[in-house]
Amino acid sequence: MLGARWETTTCDTELIRHAESAKLAWRKSTFSGDQGAWVEAATLPGGRIAVRNSNYPDVGAVYFTVAEMGAWIKGVKAGKFDHLIDE
């Protein structure tokens, strides 16, 4: 996944500290409904975007730049990832 941060570096350690902070405004999609499967996103200081599974918030988050997230969202809107879901 382009932009995913799987290794811990000095930069990521700082981001993880921010991601675990209760001060972040994590947002969930209203399309999740009552399924119990939520992906949350929050903007970090400095503009990067953290994405996590709300069922396991202590596991950590994956971090993206605004450009990376923008490319993902455009792909989703264009139907490029429809094959990943069951309807």
Secondary structure, DSSP 8 states (H G I E B T S, - for coil): -TT---S--HHHHHHHHHHT-TTS--EE-GGGTTSS--EEEEE-TTS-EEEEETTSGGG--EEE-HHHHHHHHHHHHTTTTGGG---
